[in-house]
């Protein structure tokens, strides 16, 4: 049975200037997700229905419920922490 084993980034603290990227990345994660869903034939619907390919989340990021935006933020933050944990530096030019 599959047992997920992500790299532990709990000791990584994001500098403020990098933490600000979280919202931009979260929005972009949603935009990519939405584009993929639309390309797969999904449409906006009141509730998620895998057979009909409908979901209430095919809306702009700012219109998502807070818990959905938070899911994307966590993904973004974990990605940024992993980049730093692996020894990379993120610098704004």
Order of alpha helices (4+ residues) and beta strands (2+ residues): alpha-alpha-beta-beta-alpha
